[in-house]
Amino acid sequence: EKPQIMLYGNDRSPEGLPSQRSLPRQSNAKEREPILQGLVYFPENAPKDSVAKSSSGPQVKQQLDYYSDVLVLTAVSATQPEGPILAGAKFPVSSVRFPFSFQMYKENLLTKKNGVQETWDSVANTEDVILRATICPSDASKYPCEKDETKKSAEGIAKLISNLPGLEEGKVIRAPASLALQ
């Protein structure tokens, strides 16, 4: 069985073999490290959980148009959920296969907005990050679209984890977020 979480920095796997990370690189290109990652999925397509509770009440959402709708991913600080969007990405729904695993990199930071780089620098290794997924119509006035234009949405937390066995003192890892579109 393979471990579900790989701690980078360890040069040996649990069996004592060199990890892929410690093997020589084929190219000289520097490997990019994702700053955030997660999984976007439709819960109706996921295996049923007998313990899970579903939300009650009518949910009025528009019908999806798989050919023209846009999936918008955004990230905000957990301490300022209504604060500035720190990072984002958008994809045509037609090019996405669900469940959709994603990674965001430094290039996804919205550094052209004032204060975003400073906020990210303060959040990166000290706070949790809220990730939001929204499916918007292609003709939305802006991305992410307004609540009344949203066809499906989800929210999840990329939790910051520290003090794991085998993790160096003071080091942290960020868990991927789980985003169930509803």
OpenMM code with the backbone's topology and positions (N, CA, C; nanometers):
from openmm import Vec3, app, unit

residues = "GLU LYS PRO GLN ILE MET LEU TYR GLY ASN ASP ARG SER PRO GLU GLY LEU PRO SER GLN ARG SER LEU PRO ARG GLN SER ASN ALA LYS GLU ARG GLU PRO ILE LEU GLN GLY LEU VAL TYR PHE PRO GLU ASN ALA PRO LYS ASP SER VAL ALA LYS SER SER SER GLY PRO GLN VAL LYS GLN GLN LEU ASP TYR TYR SER ASP VAL LEU VAL LEU THR ALA VAL SER ALA THR GLN PRO GLU GLY PRO ILE LEU ALA GLY ALA LYS PHE PRO VAL SER SER VAL ARG PHE PRO PHE SER PHE GLN MET TYR LYS GLU ASN LEU LEU THR LYS LYS ASN GLY VAL GLN GLU THR TRP ASP SER VAL ALA ASN THR GLU ASP VAL ILE LEU ARG ALA THR ILE CYS PRO SER ASP ALA SER LYS TYR PRO CYS GLU LYS ASP GLU THR LYS LYS SER ALA GLU GLY ILE ALA LYS LEU ILE SER ASN LEU PRO GLY LEU GLU GLU GLY LYS VAL ILE ARG ALA PRO ALA SER LEU ALA LEU GLN".split()
positions = [
    Vec3(0.0834, -0.1190, 0.0000),
    Vec3(0.0000, 0.0000, 0.0000),
    Vec3(0.0871, 0.1243, 0.0000),
    Vec3(0.0469, 0.2264, -0.0754),
    Vec3(0.1211, 0.3518, -0.0801),
    Vec3(0.0661, 0.4467, 0.0251),
    Vec3(0.1518, 0.5258, 0.0878),
    Vec3(0.1011, 0.6234, 0.1847),
    Vec3(0.0184, 0.7289, 0.1136),
    Vec3(-0.0828, 0.7810, 0.1822),
    Vec3(-0.1700, 0.8808, 0.1223),
    Vec3(-0.1067, 1.0190, 0.1261),
    Vec3(-0.0212, 1.0445, 0.2230),
    Vec3(0.0457, 1.1738, 0.2330),
    Vec3(0.1955, 1.1488, 0.2257),
    Vec3(0.2596, 1.2149, 0.1315),
    Vec3(0.4047, 1.2037, 0.1203),
    Vec3(0.4661, 1.3284, 0.1826),
    Vec3(0.5554, 1.3105, 0.2750),
    Vec3(0.6235, 1.4232, 0.3372),
    Vec3(0.7502, 1.4504, 0.2579),
    Vec3(0.7538, 1.5630, 0.1866),
    Vec3(0.8714, 1.5979, 0.1091),
    Vec3(0.9837, 1.6338, 0.2045),
    Vec3(1.1030, 1.6011, 0.1653),
    Vec3(1.2168, 1.6283, 0.2513),
    Vec3(1.2735, 1.4991, 0.3073),
    Vec3(1.1892, 1.3973, 0.3241),
    Vec3(1.2403, 1.2670, 0.3631),
    Vec3(1.3062, 1.2064, 0.2402),
    Vec3(1.4278, 1.1567, 0.2537),
    Vec3(1.4966, 1.0988, 0.1393),
    Vec3(1.4710, 0.9503, 0.1257),
    Vec3(1.3977, 0.8939, 0.2166),
    Vec3(1.3729, 0.7497, 0.2117),
    Vec3(1.2240, 0.7225, 0.2285),
    Vec3(1.1770, 0.6223, 0.1559),
    Vec3(1.0383, 0.5787, 0.1695),
    Vec3(1.0297, 0.4891, 0.2924),
    Vec3(0.9084, 0.4501, 0.3348),
    Vec3(0.8964, 0.3642, 0.4537),
    Vec3(0.9726, 0.2325, 0.4397),
    Vec3(0.9925, 0.1817, 0.3180),
    Vec3(1.0639, 0.0556, 0.2978),
    Vec3(1.2149, 0.0757, 0.2982),
    Vec3(1.2617, 0.2007, 0.3111),
    Vec3(1.4034, 0.2285, 0.3125),
    Vec3(1.4611, 0.2541, 0.1744),
    Vec3(1.3777, 0.2536, 0.0713),
    Vec3(1.4240, 0.2796, -0.0638),
    Vec3(1.4272, 0.4296, -0.0883),
    Vec3(1.5133, 0.4759, -0.1779),
    Vec3(1.5144, 0.6199, -0.2076),
    Vec3(1.3784, 0.6625, -0.2616),
    Vec3(1.3317, 0.7750, -0.2152),
    Vec3(1.2034, 0.8254, -0.2647),
    Vec3(1.2242, 0.8852, -0.4026),
    Vec3(1.1155, 0.9038, -0.4780),
    Vec3(1.1239, 0.9661, -0.6091),
    Vec3(1.1847, 1.1050, -0.5981),
    Vec3(1.1605, 1.1723, -0.4879),
    Vec3(1.2087, 1.3086, -0.4675),
    Vec3(1.3614, 1.3132, -0.4634),
    Vec3(1.4245, 1.2032, -0.4158),
    Vec3(1.5690, 1.2061, -0.4017),
    Vec3(1.6411, 1.1513, -0.5254),
    Vec3(1.5666, 1.1020, -0.6245),
    Vec3(1.6286, 1.0521, -0.7459),
    Vec3(1.6724, 1.1696, -0.8324),
    Vec3(1.7771, 1.1526, -0.9117),
    Vec3(1.8225, 1.2641, -0.9967),
    Vec3(1.7139, 1.3059, -1.0951),
    Vec3(1.7074, 1.4348, -1.1233),
    Vec3(1.6094, 1.4905, -1.2160),
    Vec3(1.6526, 1.4655, -1.3597),
    Vec3(1.5552, 1.4380, -1.4466),
    Vec3(1.5829, 1.4184, -1.5879),
    Vec3(1.6125, 1.5512, -1.6561),
    Vec3(1.5492, 1.6582, -1.6085),
    Vec3(1.5694, 1.7881, -1.6718),
    Vec3(1.6233, 1.8864, -1.5687),
    Vec3(1.6732, 1.9976, -1.6172),
    Vec3(1.7256, 2.1001, -1.5281),
    Vec3(1.6179, 2.1973, -1.4827),
    Vec3(1.4963, 2.1805, -1.5356),
    Vec3(1.3866, 2.2716, -1.4998),
    Vec3(1.3522, 2.2543, -1.3521),
    Vec3(1.3337, 2.3651, -1.2844),
    Vec3(1.2986, 2.3618, -1.1425),
    Vec3(1.1535, 2.3151, -1.1281),
    Vec3(1.1313, 2.2208, -1.0396),
    Vec3(0.9966, 2.1688, -1.0175),
    Vec3(0.9140, 2.2723, -0.9421),
    Vec3(0.7944, 2.2980, -0.9931),
    Vec3(0.7059, 2.3939, -0.9275),
    Vec3(0.6315, 2.3250, -0.8146),
    Vec3(0.6220, 2.3932, -0.7046),
    Vec3(0.5471, 2.3425, -0.5899),
    Vec3(0.4114, 2.4104, -0.5868),
    Vec3(0.3027, 2.3337, -0.5788),
    Vec3(0.1713, 2.3975, -0.5697),
    Vec3(0.1544, 2.4686, -0.4355),
    Vec3(0.0841, 2.5831, -0.4386),
    Vec3(0.0563, 2.6544, -0.3138),
    Vec3(-0.0761, 2.6085, -0.2545),
    Vec3(-0.1680, 2.5626, -0.3399),
    Vec3(-0.2984, 2.5118, -0.2958),
    Vec3(-0.3391, 2.3981, -0.3887),
    Vec3(-0.4167, 2.3048, -0.3358),
    Vec3(-0.4699, 2.1976, -0.4195),
    Vec3(-0.6005, 2.1473, -0.3619),
    Vec3(-0.6762, 2.0784, -0.4459),
    Vec3(-0.8040, 2.0284, -0.3998),
    Vec3(-0.8724, 1.9427, -0.5040),
    Vec3(-0.9954, 1.9038, -0.4715),
    Vec3(-1.0768, 1.8186, -0.5561),
    Vec3(-1.2179, 1.8762, -0.5619),
    Vec3(-1.2678, 1.8989, -0.6837),
    Vec3(-1.4040, 1.9474, -0.7052),
    Vec3(-1.4847, 1.8308, -0.7605),
    Vec3(-1.6008, 1.8041, -0.7011),
    Vec3(-1.6808, 1.6902, -0.7467),
    Vec3(-1.8292, 1.7171, -0.7256),
    Vec3(-1.9098, 1.6364, -0.7918),
    Vec3(-2.0549, 1.6398, -0.7724),
    Vec3(-2.0897, 1.5321, -0.6707),
    Vec3(-2.1476, 1.5684, -0.5554),
    Vec3(-2.1752, 1.4672, -0.4522),
    Vec3(-2.2732, 1.3604, -0.4992),
    Vec3(-2.3609, 1.3925, -0.5942),
    Vec3(-2.4563, 1.2917, -0.6421),
    Vec3(-2.3859, 1.1810, -0.7195),
    Vec3(-2.2618, 1.2057, -0.7642),
    Vec3(-2.1845, 1.1036, -0.8340),
    Vec3(-2.0889, 1.0302, -0.7407),
    Vec3(-2.0797, 1.0754, -0.6169),
    Vec3(-1.9888, 1.0140, -0.5197),
    Vec3(-2.0576, 0.8949, -0.4528),
    Vec3(-1.9790, 0.8015, -0.3979),
    Vec3(-2.0388, 0.6898, -0.3242),
    Vec3(-2.1228, 0.7424, -0.2081),
    Vec3(-2.2324, 0.6782, -0.1811),
    Vec3(-2.3240, 0.7214, -0.0748),
    Vec3(-2.2640, 0.6939, 0.0625),
    Vec3(-2.2803, 0.7912, 0.1525),
    Vec3(-2.2350, 0.7782, 0.2901),
    Vec3(-2.3594, 0.7730, 0.3770),
    Vec3(-2.3787, 0.6627, 0.4472),
    Vec3(-2.5010, 0.6452, 0.5259),
    Vec3(-2.5058, 0.7400, 0.6453),
    Vec3(-2.3925, 0.7934, 0.6881),
    Vec3(-2.3872, 0.8824, 0.8037),
    Vec3(-2.4043, 1.0286, 0.7618),
    Vec3(-2.3692, 1.0618, 0.6385),
    Vec3(-2.3724, 1.2011, 0.5927),
    Vec3(-2.5141, 1.2553, 0.5928),
    Vec3(-2.5251, 1.3825, 0.6271),
    Vec3(-2.6542, 1.4496, 0.6294),
    Vec3(-2.6650, 1.5404, 0.5087),
    Vec3(-2.7785, 1.5361, 0.4425),
    Vec3(-2.7975, 1.6251, 0.3282),
    Vec3(-2.8757, 1.7471, 0.3739),
    Vec3(-2.8499, 1.8574, 0.3070),
    Vec3(-2.9193, 1.9802, 0.3455),
    Vec3(-3.0653, 1.9723, 0.3013),
    Vec3(-3.1515, 2.0227, 0.3862),
    Vec3(-3.2939, 2.0209, 0.3528),
    Vec3(-3.3331, 2.1566, 0.2970),
    Vec3(-3.4462, 2.1604, 0.2352),
    Vec3(-3.4928, 2.2856, 0.1774),
    Vec3(-3.4687, 2.2876, 0.0282),
    Vec3(-3.5479, 2.3679, -0.0417),
    Vec3(-3.5342, 2.3729, -0.1870),
    Vec3(-3.4064, 2.4450, -0.2288),
    Vec3(-3.3391, 2.3877, -0.3257),
    Vec3(-3.2214, 2.4514, -0.3826),
    Vec3(-3.2540, 2.4842, -0.5275),
    Vec3(-3.2718, 2.6122, -0.5535),
    Vec3(-3.3061, 2.6554, -0.6875),
    Vec3(-3.1778, 2.6975, -0.7583),
    Vec3(-3.1321, 2.6149, -0.8490),
    Vec3(-3.0120, 2.6440, -0.9256),
    Vec3(-3.0462, 2.6309, -1.0728),
    Vec3(-2.9732, 2.7048, -1.1554),
    Vec3(-2.9953, 2.6995, -1.2977),
    Vec3(-2.9375, 2.5703, -1.3555),
    Vec3(-2.9910, 2.5285, -1.4688),
    Vec3(-2.9418, 2.4091, -1.5375),
    Vec3(-2.8012, 2.4342, -1.5923),
    Vec3(-2.7130, 2.3353, -1.5790),
    Vec3(-2.5772, 2.3498, -1.6296),
    Vec3(-2.5737, 2.3401, -1.7815),
    Vec3(-2.4855, 2.4167, -1.8420),
    Vec3(-2.4593, 2.4095, -1.9849),
    Vec3(-2.3138, 2.3666, -1.9987),
    Vec3(-2.2920, 2.2370, -2.0195),
    Vec3(-2.1571, 2.1824, -2.0193),
    Vec3(-2.0696, 2.2361, -2.1327),
    Vec3(-2.1302, 2.2999, -2.2328),
    Vec3(-2.0524, 2.3500, -2.3461),
    Vec3(-2.0029, 2.4930, -2.3265),
    Vec3(-2.0729, 2.5723, -2.2469),
    Vec3(-2.0309, 2.7121, -2.2360),
    Vec3(-2.0068, 2.7607, -2.0930),
    Vec3(-2.0501, 2.6883, -1.9911),
    Vec3(-2.0294, 2.7335, -1.8534),
    Vec3(-1.8815, 2.7325, -1.8158),
    Vec3(-1.8487, 2.8082, -1.7095),
    Vec3(-1.7102, 2.8247, -1.6656),
    Vec3(-1.7001, 2.7862, -1.5180),
    Vec3(-1.5987, 2.7049, -1.4857),
    Vec3(-1.5680, 2.6702, -1.3471),
    Vec3(-1.4655, 2.7704, -1.2971),
    Vec3(-1.4995, 2.8414, -1.1883),
    Vec3(-1.4120, 2.9440, -1.1316),
    Vec3(-1.3678, 2.8979, -0.9927),
    Vec3(-1.2370, 2.8966, -0.9702),
    Vec3(-1.1804, 2.8605, -0.8402),
    Vec3(-1.1186, 2.9853, -0.7785),
    Vec3(-1.1484, 3.0104, -0.6502),
    Vec3(-1.0912, 3.1256, -0.5809),
    Vec3(-1.0430, 3.0825, -0.4423),
    Vec3(-0.9494, 3.1593, -0.3885),
    Vec3(-0.8947, 3.1323, -0.2553),
    Vec3(-0.8948, 3.2606, -0.1746),
    Vec3(-0.9393, 3.2504, -0.0480),
    Vec3(-0.9384, 3.3634, 0.0448),
    Vec3(-0.8846, 3.3158, 0.1792),
    Vec3(-0.8407, 3.4080, 0.2604),
    Vec3(-0.7923, 3.3764, 0.3939),
    Vec3(-0.9089, 3.3303, 0.4811),
    Vec3(-0.8871, 3.2275, 0.5626),
    Vec3(-0.9927, 3.1780, 0.6510),
    Vec3(-1.0278, 3.2801, 0.7595),
    Vec3(-0.9341, 3.3685, 0.7930),
    Vec3(-0.9632, 3.4701, 0.8940),
    Vec3(-1.0369, 3.5897, 0.8341),
    Vec3(-1.0360, 3.6012, 0.6994),
    Vec3(-1.1087, 3.7076, 0.6293),
    Vec3(-1.1861, 3.6476, 0.5122),
    Vec3(-1.2895, 3.5664, 0.5408),
    Vec3(-1.3598, 3.4977, 0.4316),
    Vec3(-1.4267, 3.5917, 0.3314),
    Vec3(-1.4588, 3.7118, 0.3724),
    Vec3(-1.5184, 3.8087, 0.2797),
    Vec3(-1.4130, 3.9079, 0.2308),
    Vec3(-1.2876, 3.8822, 0.2674),
    Vec3(-1.1776, 3.9707, 0.2290),
    Vec3(-1.1388, 3.9521, 0.0838),
    Vec3(-1.0227, 4.0033, 0.0482),
    Vec3(-0.9805, 3.9993, -0.0920),
    Vec3(-0.9541, 3.8568, -0.1406),
    Vec3(-0.9813, 3.8328, -0.2686),
    Vec3(-0.9485, 3.7043, -0.3302),
    Vec3(-0.7977, 3.7032, -0.3516),
    Vec3(-0.7330, 3.6006, -0.2979),
    Vec3(-0.5876, 3.5919, -0.3035),
    Vec3(-0.5382, 3.5220, -0.4297),
    Vec3(-0.6107, 3.4200, -0.4740),
    Vec3(-0.5692, 3.3427, -0.5912),
    Vec3(-0.6933, 3.2967, -0.6652),
    Vec3(-0.6760, 3.2666, -0.7932),
    Vec3(-0.7902, 3.2220, -0.8709),
    Vec3(-0.7503, 3.1540, -1.0000),
    Vec3(-0.8479, 3.0848, -1.0580),
    Vec3(-0.8312, 3.0181, -1.1866),
    Vec3(-0.9699, 2.9956, -1.2445),
    Vec3(-0.9773, 2.9841, -1.3769),
    Vec3(-1.1054, 2.9519, -1.4399),
    Vec3(-1.0818, 2.8551, -1.5547),
    Vec3(-1.1788, 2.7665, -1.5747),
    Vec3(-1.1707, 2.6630, -1.6765),
    Vec3(-1.3064, 2.6503, -1.7440),
    Vec3(-1.3114, 2.6266, -1.8749),
    Vec3(-1.4399, 2.5938, -1.9374),
    Vec3(-1.4851, 2.4577, -1.8841),
    Vec3(-1.6103, 2.4469, -1.8455),
    Vec3(-1.6618, 2.3204, -1.7918),
    Vec3(-1.6469, 2.2092, -1.8957),
    Vec3(-1.6515, 2.2437, -2.0231),
    Vec3(-1.6384, 2.1438, -2.1292),
    Vec3(-1.5020, 2.0751, -2.1279),
    Vec3(-1.3994, 2.1399, -2.0712),
    Vec3(-1.2656, 2.0798, -2.0676),
    Vec3(-1.2354, 2.0105, -1.9351),
    Vec3(-1.3316, 2.0095, -1.8438),
    Vec3(-1.3118, 1.9518, -1.7109),
    Vec3(-1.3850, 1.8193, -1.7006),
    Vec3(-1.3174, 1.7197, -1.6452),
    Vec3(-1.3825, 1.5920, -1.6140),
    Vec3(-1.3941, 1.5822, -1.4632),
    Vec3(-1.5142, 1.5600, -1.4143),
    Vec3(-1.5366, 1.5506, -1.2703),
    Vec3(-1.5269, 1.4061, -1.2273),
    Vec3(-1.4695, 1.3771, -1.1103),
    Vec3(-1.4102, 1.4692, -1.0146),
    Vec3(-1.2847, 1.5335, -1.0737),
    Vec3(-1.2642, 1.6609, -1.0406),
    Vec3(-1.1584, 1.7425, -1.0979),
    Vec3(-1.0557, 1.7767, -0.9902),
    Vec3(-0.9357, 1.7240, -1.0059),
    Vec3(-0.8267, 1.7523, -0.9131),
    Vec3(-0.7492, 1.8723, -0.9671),
    Vec3(-0.7229, 1.9708, -0.8822),
    Vec3(-0.6538, 2.0910, -0.9275),
    Vec3(-0.5399, 2.1283, -0.8339),
    Vec3(-0.4477, 2.2052, -0.8893),
    Vec3(-0.3379, 2.2624, -0.8126),
    Vec3(-0.3242, 2.4077, -0.8544),
    Vec3(-0.3013, 2.4942, -0.7581),
    Vec3(-0.2738, 2.6342, -0.7862),
    Vec3(-0.1281, 2.6617, -0.7514),
    Vec3(-0.0673, 2.7490, -0.8320),
    Vec3(0.0728, 2.7842, -0.8150),
    Vec3(0.0849, 2.9335, -0.7889),
    Vec3(0.2055, 2.9806, -0.7630),
    Vec3(0.2268, 3.1234, -0.7372),
    Vec3(0.1723, 3.2105, -0.8499),
    Vec3(0.1722, 3.1573, -0.9723),
    Vec3(0.1185, 3.2323, -1.0865),
    Vec3(-0.0313, 3.2583, -1.0729),
    Vec3(-0.1005, 3.1798, -0.9896),
    Vec3(-0.2438, 3.1985, -0.9682),
    Vec3(-0.2745, 3.3101, -0.8685),
    Vec3(-0.1725, 3.3587, -0.7971),
    Vec3(-0.1945, 3.4695, -0.7042),
    Vec3(-0.2312, 3.5949, -0.7828),
    Vec3(-0.3266, 3.6686, -0.7332),
    Vec3(-0.3723, 3.7903, -0.8006),
    Vec3(-0.2867, 3.9083, -0.7543),
    Vec3(-0.1605, 3.9042, -0.7898),
    Vec3(-0.0629, 4.0010, -0.7389),
    Vec3(-0.0811, 4.1416, -0.7959),
    Vec3(-0.1621, 4.1561, -0.8993),
    Vec3(-0.1849, 4.2906, -0.9543),
    Vec3(-0.2770, 4.3733, -0.8641),
    Vec3(-0.3490, 4.3053, -0.7745),
    Vec3(-0.4335, 4.3761, -0.6782),
    Vec3(-0.3475, 4.4175, -0.5594),
    Vec3(-0.3695, 4.5380, -0.5120),
    Vec3(-0.2936, 4.5897, -0.3974),
    Vec3(-0.3134, 4.5032, -0.2740),
    Vec3(-0.2046, 4.4697, -0.2082),
    Vec3(-0.2098, 4.3994, -0.0812),
    Vec3(-0.2204, 4.2488, -0.0909),
    Vec3(-0.2428, 4.1935, -0.2087),
    Vec3(-0.2609, 4.0485, -0.2201),
    Vec3(-0.1322, 3.9738, -0.1881),
    Vec3(-0.0200, 4.0167, -0.2431),
    Vec3(0.1064, 3.9477, -0.2183),
    Vec3(0.1411, 3.9511, -0.0691),
    Vec3(0.1227, 4.0656, -0.0048),
    Vec3(0.1528, 4.0772, 0.1381),
    Vec3(0.0600, 3.9880, 0.2203),
    Vec3(-0.0688, 3.9873, 0.1840),
    Vec3(-0.1647, 3.9025, 0.2565),
    Vec3(-0.1284, 3.7561, 0.2393),
    Vec3(-0.0959, 3.7145, 0.1153),
    Vec3(-0.0592, 3.5747, 0.0931),
    Vec3(0.0664, 3.5392, 0.1726),
    Vec3(0.1644, 3.6258, 0.1723),
    Vec3(0.2877, 3.5988, 0.2461),
    Vec3(0.2603, 3.5778, 0.3948),
    Vec3(0.1636, 3.6520, 0.4491),
    Vec3(0.1318, 3.6364, 0.5913),
    Vec3(0.0454, 3.5129, 0.6179),
    Vec3(-0.0306, 3.4682, 0.5185),
    Vec3(-0.1231, 3.3551, 0.5339),
    Vec3(-0.0553, 3.2222, 0.5006),
    Vec3(0.0377, 3.2220, 0.4070),
    Vec3(0.0924, 3.0997, 0.3471),
    Vec3(0.1319, 2.9918, 0.4471),
    Vec3(0.2020, 3.0268, 0.5528),
    Vec3(0.2494, 2.9255, 0.6478),
    Vec3(0.1920, 2.9415, 0.7876),
    Vec3(0.0843, 3.0219, 0.7990),
    Vec3(0.0290, 3.0457, 0.9327),
    Vec3(-0.1209, 3.0246, 0.9437),
    Vec3(-0.1954, 3.0261, 0.8322),
    Vec3(-0.3417, 3.0192, 0.8395),
    Vec3(-0.3996, 2.9197, 0.7400),
    Vec3(-0.5229, 2.8783, 0.7676),
    Vec3(-0.5982, 2.7976, 0.6729),
    Vec3(-0.6468, 2.8878, 0.5595),
    Vec3(-0.6770, 2.8264, 0.4457),
    Vec3(-0.7250, 2.9005, 0.3292),
    Vec3(-0.8581, 2.8402, 0.2852),
    Vec3(-0.9560, 2.9253, 0.2581),
    Vec3(-1.0856, 2.8800, 0.2081),
    Vec3(-1.0801, 2.8804, 0.0559),
    Vec3(-1.1123, 2.7658, -0.0032),
    Vec3(-1.1201, 2.7544, -0.1492),
    Vec3(-1.2674, 2.7474, -0.1879),
    Vec3(-1.3035, 2.8197, -0.2931),
    Vec3(-1.4402, 2.8201, -0.3424),
    Vec3(-1.4409, 2.7818, -0.4893),
    Vec3(-1.5373, 2.6987, -0.5266),
    Vec3(-1.5582, 2.6621, -0.6667),
    Vec3(-1.6977, 2.7099, -0.7044),
    Vec3(-1.7083, 2.7741, -0.8189),
    Vec3(-1.8353, 2.8277, -0.8658),
    Vec3(-1.8484, 2.7960, -1.0142),
    Vec3(-1.9649, 2.7481, -1.0555),
    Vec3(-1.9916, 2.7317, -1.1983),
    Vec3(-2.0778, 2.8489, -1.2405),
    Vec3(-2.0248, 2.9255, -1.3347),
    Vec3(-2.0885, 3.0486, -1.3819),
    Vec3(-2.1233, 3.0357, -1.5296),
    Vec3(-2.2251, 3.1099, -1.5738),
    Vec3(-2.2523, 3.1134, -1.7177),
    Vec3(-2.1399, 3.1873, -1.7899),
    Vec3(-2.1180, 3.1539, -1.9149),
    Vec3(-2.0090, 3.2167, -1.9906),
    Vec3(-2.0313, 3.3663, -2.0100),
    Vec3(-2.1572, 3.4113, -2.0030),
    Vec3(-2.1865, 3.5535, -2.0223),
    Vec3(-2.1989, 3.6298, -1.8902),
    Vec3(-2.1420, 3.5745, -1.7826),
    Vec3(-2.1468, 3.6430, -1.6526),
    Vec3(-2.0759, 3.7774, -1.6638),
    Vec3(-2.1249, 3.8759, -1.5893),
    Vec3(-2.0668, 4.0095, -1.5954),
    Vec3(-1.9255, 4.0145, -1.5372),
    Vec3(-1.8940, 3.9247, -1.4416),
    Vec3(-1.7598, 3.9157, -1.3847),
    Vec3(-1.7413, 3.7777, -1.3243),
    Vec3(-1.6137, 3.7425, -1.3015),
    Vec3(-1.5811, 3.6147, -1.2382),
    Vec3(-1.5088, 3.6415, -1.1075),
    Vec3(-1.5445, 3.5761, -0.9980),
    Vec3(-1.6549, 3.4825, -0.9860),
    Vec3(-1.7877, 3.5558, -0.9993),
    Vec3(-1.8871, 3.4837, -1.0486),
    Vec3(-2.0155, 3.5482, -1.0766),
    Vec3(-2.0936, 3.5763, -0.9473),
    Vec3(-2.1910, 3.6623, -0.9591),
    Vec3(-2.2770, 3.6976, -0.8452),
    Vec3(-2.3585, 3.5756, -0.8024),
    Vec3(-2.4078, 3.5764, -0.6795),
    Vec3(-2.4836, 3.4626, -0.6259),
    Vec3(-2.6049, 3.4283, -0.7110),
    Vec3(-2.6741, 3.5299, -0.7647),
    Vec3(-2.7943, 3.5017, -0.8440),
    Vec3(-2.7605, 3.4436, -0.9822),
    Vec3(-2.6353, 3.4540, -1.0265),
    Vec3(-2.5929, 3.3956, -1.1538),
    Vec3(-2.5306, 3.2567, -1.1355),
    Vec3(-2.4926, 3.2236, -1.0137),
    Vec3(-2.4222, 3.0988, -0.9846),
    Vec3(-2.5113, 2.9781, -1.0119),
    Vec3(-2.4571, 2.8812, -1.0856),
    Vec3(-2.5311, 2.7591, -1.1160),
    Vec3(-2.5047, 2.6505, -1.0122),
    Vec3(-2.3809, 2.6357, -0.9718),
    Vec3(-2.3420, 2.5427, -0.8655),
    Vec3(-2.2241, 2.6052, -0.7927),
    Vec3(-2.2118, 2.5739, -0.6640),
    Vec3(-2.0993, 2.6279, -0.5883),
    Vec3(-2.0577, 2.5307, -0.4788),
    Vec3(-1.9365, 2.5514, -0.4295),
    Vec3(-1.8834, 2.4687, -0.3218),
    Vec3(-1.7788, 2.5494, -0.2465),
    Vec3(-1.7553, 2.5099, -0.1232),
    Vec3(-1.6548, 2.5751, -0.0401),
    Vec3(-1.5852, 2.4682, 0.0428),
    Vec3(-1.4542, 2.4806, 0.0554),
    Vec3(-1.3771, 2.3869, 0.1352),
    Vec3(-1.2565, 2.4565, 0.1944),
    Vec3(-1.1907, 2.3892, 0.2886),
    Vec3(-1.0762, 2.4498, 0.3571),
    Vec3(-0.9498, 2.3704, 0.3276),
    Vec3(-0.8463, 2.4429, 0.2865),
    Vec3(-0.7126, 2.3856, 0.2727),
    Vec3(-0.6448, 2.4080, 0.4077),
    Vec3(-0.6517, 2.3071, 0.4908),
    Vec3(-0.6072, 2.3151, 0.6296),
    Vec3(-0.4556, 2.3092, 0.6400),
    Vec3(-0.4001, 2.3904, 0.7273),
    Vec3(-0.2570, 2.3902, 0.7535),
    Vec3(-0.2301, 2.2907, 0.8667),
    Vec3(-0.1381, 2.1994, 0.8437),
    Vec3(-0.1109, 2.0930, 0.9406),
    Vec3(0.0346, 2.1011, 0.9850),
    Vec3(0.0552, 2.0918, 1.1154),
    Vec3(0.1913, 2.0926, 1.1697),
    Vec3(0.2021, 1.9823, 1.2747),
    Vec3(0.3212, 1.9626, 1.3244),
    Vec3(0.3484, 1.8666, 1.4319),
    Vec3(0.3128, 1.7227, 1.3958),
    Vec3(0.3309, 1.6844, 1.2701),
    Vec3(0.3110, 1.5453, 1.2307),
    Vec3(0.4379, 1.4663, 1.2591),
    Vec3(0.4249, 1.3388, 1.2976),
    Vec3(0.5450, 1.2574, 1.3158),
    Vec3(0.6243, 1.2516, 1.1846),
    Vec3(0.7531, 1.2725, 1.1924),
    Vec3(0.8384, 1.2706, 1.0740),
    Vec3(0.8531, 1.4050, 1.0066),
    Vec3(0.7746, 1.5031, 1.0484),
    Vec3(0.7831, 1.6375, 0.9908),
    Vec3(0.8789, 1.7195, 1.0763),
    Vec3(0.9714, 1.7887, 1.0106),
    Vec3(1.0690, 1.8681, 1.0844),
    Vec3(1.0003, 1.9730, 1.1716),
    Vec3(1.0643, 2.0055, 1.2824),
    Vec3(1.0134, 2.1077, 1.3746),
    Vec3(0.9935, 2.2395, 1.3003),
    Vec3(0.8769, 2.2994, 1.3149),
    Vec3(0.8480, 2.4270, 1.2521),
    Vec3(0.7975, 2.4171, 1.1092),
    Vec3(0.8011, 2.2986, 1.0491),
    Vec3(0.7531, 2.2803, 0.9117),
    Vec3(0.6031, 2.2534, 0.9134),
    Vec3(0.5366, 2.2946, 0.8056),
    Vec3(0.3922, 2.2716, 0.7920),
    Vec3(0.3645, 2.2178, 0.6525),
    Vec3(0.2512, 2.1492, 0.6396),
    Vec3(0.2019, 2.1081, 0.5084),
    Vec3(0.0568, 2.1535, 0.4995),
    Vec3(0.0103, 2.1726, 0.3774),
    Vec3(-0.1272, 2.2167, 0.3568),
    Vec3(-0.2067, 2.1019, 0.2955),
    Vec3(-0.3146, 2.0623, 0.3624),
    Vec3(-0.3990, 1.9546, 0.3124),
    Vec3(-0.4828, 2.0044, 0.1950),
    Vec3(-0.5102, 1.9189, 0.0978),
    Vec3(-0.5976, 1.9581, -0.0131),
    Vec3(-0.7401, 1.9818, 0.0359),
    Vec3(-0.8114, 2.0695, -0.0325),
    Vec3(-0.9504, 2.0992, 0.0019),
    Vec3(-1.0431, 2.0065, -0.0764),
    Vec3(-1.1572, 1.9755, -0.0173),
    Vec3(-1.2610, 1.8958, -0.0809),
    Vec3(-1.3798, 1.9871, -0.1096),
    Vec3(-1.4204, 1.9976, -0.2368),
    Vec3(-1.5259, 2.0905, -0.2777),
    Vec3(-1.6389, 2.0144, -0.3453),
    Vec3(-1.7507, 1.9977, -0.2746),
    Vec3(-1.8675, 1.9269, -0.3277),
    Vec3(-1.9645, 2.0273, -0.3898),
    Vec3(-1.9761, 2.0255, -0.5222),
    Vec3(-2.0638, 2.1210, -0.5922),
    Vec3(-2.2095, 2.0898, -0.5641),
    Vec3(-2.2842, 2.1940, -0.5250),
    Vec3(-2.4274, 2.1778, -0.4988),
    Vec3(-2.5027, 2.2956, -0.5537),
] * unit.nanometer
topology = app.Topology()
chain = topology.addChain("A")
for resn in residues:
    res = topology.addResidue(resn, chain)
    for name in ("N", "CA", "C"):
        topology.addAtom(name, app.Element.getBySymbol(name[0]), res)
